[in-house]
Structures are given as C-alpha cells and as structure tokens.
Amino acid sequence: MGLTLHLNCLGEIVEGNYYRGYCLLSEDPDEPGALFLVVYAEPDRASEVLLSEWFPSIQAVNHFARDQNWSIEWRQ
C-alpha cells in the first residue's frame, strides 16, 4: 500500500514511528521540484513546529514518510 501525499493540504499524522501532528507539504518556489515538509503540533499553522524539512523531490518525501511509517488523513 502506497502513501498518498497532497500539496498545500493539511494532513493529520495518525500513525507513525515518531511524529504526531499535522503535516503540510508545499513547493519550494526557488527550486523546481523541491518541497518543504512542516509538521505542526496542532491543525493551526501558528502552532508549534515539530519538524521542518526541505526535500529535493517528491520521491525523497515519500521515502522519508515511508521510513516514518506514516499514515496520514488529509483534510480539504
């Protein structure tokens, strides 16, 4: 089973090895194909940031999320 990732959509991490919270994946405007992943403590972008990472590609994000055993419920 694969993990589905959505851009610019808040998703709740409901399962995983370490992080719990709400993730947001967005494109890096300065680097084509690169992405930022931010994990917030609450479903509010003003809440505490638990993780902030830059990835060179969507494949790198997928590998990271898979390594974390994440299951994400996406919100619209």
C-alpha positions in Angstrom: 0.0 0.0 0.0 1.4 3.4 -1.0 1.2 6.7 0.8 -0.6 9.5 -0.9 0.8 13.0 -0.5 -1.1 16.2 -1.2 0.4 19.6 -1.8 -0.8 22.6 0.2 -3.2 20.5 2.2 -3.1 19.9 5.9 -3.0 16.2 6.9 -3.1 14.6 10.3 -0.4 12.0 11.0 -2.5 9.3 12.7 0.2 6.6 12.7 4.0 6.6 12.6 7.2 5.9 14.4 7.9 9.3 16.0 6.0 12.4 14.9 2.3 13.0 15.6 0.7 16.2 14.5 -0.4 17.8 11.3 1.8 18.0 8.2 1.8 20.4 5.3 3.7 19.8 2.1 4.5 22.8 -0.2 6.6 23.5 -3.2 9.9 25.5 -2.9 9.4 28.5 -5.2 13.2 28.8 -5.7 14.0 25.2 -6.6 11.8 23.4 -9.2 10.7 20.0 -8.0 11.8 20.6 -4.4 9.4 20.6 -1.4 9.1 21.7 2.1 7.5 19.5 4.7 6.4 21.0 8.0 4.8 19.1 10.9 2.7 21.2 13.3 1.6 20.2 16.8 -2.0 21.3 16.1 -4.1 21.8 13.0 -3.1 25.5 13.0 -0.1 26.9 11.2 0.6 29.2 14.1 1.1 26.2 16.4 4.4 24.7 17.5 6.6 23.4 14.6 7.7 19.8 15.4 9.6 19.3 12.2 10.6 21.4 9.2 12.5 19.7 6.4 13.4 20.5 2.8 13.4 17.7 0.3 14.9 17.8 -3.3 12.0 15.7 -4.8 8.6 14.1 -4.1 10.4 10.8 -4.1 12.6 11.9 -1.2 9.5 12.9 0.7 7.9 9.6 0.0 11.0 7.7 1.3 11.0 9.8 4.5 7.3 9.3 5.1 7.6 5.6 4.4 10.6 5.3 6.8 8.4 7.0 9.5 5.6 4.5 8.8 3.2 7.5 8.5 -0.5 7.1 7.9 -2.0 10.5 7.0 -5.6 11.6 6.9 -5.8 14.6 4.6 -8.2 17.5 5.1 -9.6 19.6 2.3 
